[in-house]
């Protein structure tokens, strides 16, 4: 497993790849890196091997917040380093996977449905592949 600071550098690179509106939302979100998802979370989400979890959004989507919420602790995105590294083909693929995970979890922050998030991810991959050239 790569050192945490090396993985953090990949996160910084991945952040440059995601859509601007998603990156701008990151001002209110803390990114936490853990090695692997806890077994309890996998059980709760009914994720069984060989499937795994790359990331998790912890917070209240902006669509569910009340007007008078006031100051709050930042929402969190937990990135699981181990599953990313285990499934990546190479470092470039790892950066793309981290970017896609960030897009997915920020989508939850925006209160987007899984289908809406998938559309954004599809556009991301289309752009990563050179726009279909």
C-alpha positions in Angstrom: 0.0 0.0 0.0 1.4 3.4 -0.9 2.1 5.9 1.9 -0.8 8.1 2.9 1.0 11.3 1.7 1.4 9.7 -1.7 -2.3 8.9 -1.8 -3.1 12.4 -0.7 -1.1 13.8 -3.6 -3.3 11.6 -5.9 -6.4 13.0 -4.4 -5.1 16.5 -5.2 -4.6 15.5 -8.8 -8.0 13.8 -8.9 -9.6 17.0 -7.7 -8.3 18.9 -10.7 -10.2 16.4 -13.0 -13.7 16.7 -11.5 -16.3 19.2 -12.7 -15.9 22.8 -11.4 -19.2 22.9 -9.5 -18.2 19.7 -7.7 -14.7 21.0 -6.9 -16.2 24.3 -5.6 -18.5 22.3 -3.2 -15.4 20.8 -1.6 -14.9 24.0 0.5 -17.5 22.7 2.9 -16.4 19.0 2.9 -13.5 17.4 4.6 -11.8 14.5 2.9 -10.9 11.7 5.2 -8.7 8.7 4.1 -9.0 5.3 5.7 -7.4 2.0 4.7 -10.5 -0.1 4.3 -14.3 0.2 4.9 -15.3 -1.2 8.3 -17.1 -4.6 8.1 -20.1 -3.0 9.9 -20.6 -0.5 7.1 -20.3 -3.2 4.4 -22.8 -5.3 6.3 -25.2 -2.4 6.8 -25.0 -1.5 3.1 -25.3 -5.2 2.1 -22.0 -5.1 0.2 -20.4 -8.5 -0.1 -17.1 -9.6 -1.6 -16.0 -9.3 -4.3 -17.8 -6.0 -4.2 -16.4 -3.2 -2.0 -16.9 0.4 -1.1 -14.6 3.1 -2.4 -16.0 6.0 -0.5 -18.7 7.2 1.8 -20.5 10.6 2.2 -21.2 11.5 5.8 -23.4 14.5 6.3 -26.7 16.1 5.4 -27.4 16.7 1.7 -28.0 20.4 0.9 -31.4 19.5 -0.4 -32.4 18.3 3.1 -31.1 21.2 5.1 -33.3 23.6 6.9 -33.1 27.3 6.5 -32.1 27.9 10.1 -29.4 25.2 10.3 -26.7 27.8 10.9 -23.1 26.9 11.4 -22.3 23.2 11.2 -19.3 20.9 11.1 -18.1 20.2 7.6 -19.6 17.2 5.9 -17.1 14.4 5.3 -16.2 12.2 2.4 -14.3 9.1 3.5 -12.1 7.6 0.8 -11.0 4.0 1.3 -7.4 3.8 0.0 -7.1 0.0 0.0 -9.9 -0.8 -2.4 -8.8 1.9 -4.8 -5.3 0.6 -4.9 -6.4 -3.0 -5.2 -8.6 -2.4 -8.2 -6.6 0.2 -10.1 -4.6 -0.9 -13.1 -1.9 1.7 -12.7 -1.4 5.2 -11.1 -3.4 7.0 -13.8 -6.3 4.6 -13.4 -6.0 5.2 -9.6 -6.3 9.0 -10.0 -9.4 8.5 -12.3 -11.0 6.1 -9.8 -10.4 8.6 -6.9 -11.9 11.4 -9.1 -15.0 9.2 -9.9 -15.4 8.4 -6.2 -15.2 12.1 -5.3 -17.8 12.9 -8.0 -20.1 10.2 -6.6 -19.9 11.2 -3.0 -20.2 15.0 -3.8 -23.3 14.0 -5.8 -24.7 12.7 -2.5 -23.8 16.0 -0.9 -25.9 17.8 -3.6 -28.8 15.4 -2.9 -28.6 13.8 -6.4 -30.2 10.5 -7.2 -28.0 7.5 -8.2 -29.2 8.0 -11.8 -28.2 11.7 -11.8 -24.8 10.8 -10.3 -24.3 8.2 -13.0 -25.0 10.8 -15.7 -22.3 13.0 -14.3 -19.9 10.1 -14.0 -20.6 9.1 -17.6 -19.7 12.6 -18.8 -16.6 12.5 -16.7 -15.5 9.2 -18.3 -16.4 10.5 -21.8 -14.1 13.5 -21.1 -11.3 11.3 -19.7 -11.5 9.2 -22.8 -10.8 12.2 -25.0 -14.4 13.1 -25.7 -14.9 10.1 -28.0 -12.1 11.1 -30.4 
